[in-house]
């Protein structure tokens, strides 16, 4: 996986994506539960007048820090603070539901972040020279250690009982009922009460008005699709070619920035980050800066997303209104003692 499209804060894909889902399942949380989001928020600082290839000032934040840039479709997604509220409200509702069946339940802990600060930070690759001089293409060592420690602690929690799993996910969960579920639960009841459709998670999401924590399938798909689409634009192909030539002059041979990040020689290993990885990452950074790779790339993807919005204005407007309702319900749920 790269530091770009496939990595997200707190669950950089190569580091945590699958592990998060596994941990969620171990805790009795359905595997389709979206990952947690960062507690850090991007700076909104202003910056000097952009060059022609730089992101527009209104979306650019700090010119040198892609974590502060904003893509058009982000306004149809919850902010990091809103995503945390929705997730916590969902957990609160699930806990109440489980308590109603006489079963104690604790949600998965909010794992500390490792790697990108938000969805934009590493979307176009590395950009932090100080970090790369220490870690090459890898996350900060202390952050990674904290994340892995928290993940191990979460995985060490006792798995929910068979009955609790059914209460959480419902009797119609994919894969069927777990072995060991009681006859009463198999019949759709617990302690004489009917199990809601989709279990306590299904009930919580029905209350909130979203099964995906406010991110609609359309917004999710368009956000995903714009990344590979940007790779096919003439300007991105051209800037990648200039970057590749720049890297070759420094003795590193890659066709595109993602290839350097994905070099199998640079995967984490017990021996630590090699000097070869660090040298490659620093050359990568120098060539990125020389040719404004991230700025050109962002501008191309921004244009694609603007086109998507024009093509789907009515549906996206509805999605934004639906998200607003989910946020209001989540806030009210959290305020309800």
Buried (B, 14 or more C-beta within 10 A) or exposed (E): BBBBBBBBBBBBBBBBBEBBBBBBBBBBBBEEBBBBBBBBEBEEEEBEEBEEBBBEEEBBBBBEBBBBBBBBBBEBBBBBEBBBBBBBBBBBBBBBBBEBBEBEBEBBBBBBBBBBBBBBBBBBBBBBEEBBEBBBBBBBBEBBEBBBEBBEEBBEBEEBBBBBBBBBBBBBBEEEBBEEBEEEBEEBBBEEEEBBEBBBBBBBBBBBBBBBBBBBEBBBEBBEEBBEBBBEBEBBEEBBEBBBEBBEEBEBEBEBBBBBBBBEEBEBEEEEBEEEBBBBBBBBBBBBBEBBBBBBBBBBBBBBBBBBBEEBEEEBEEBBEBBEEBBEBBBEBBEEE
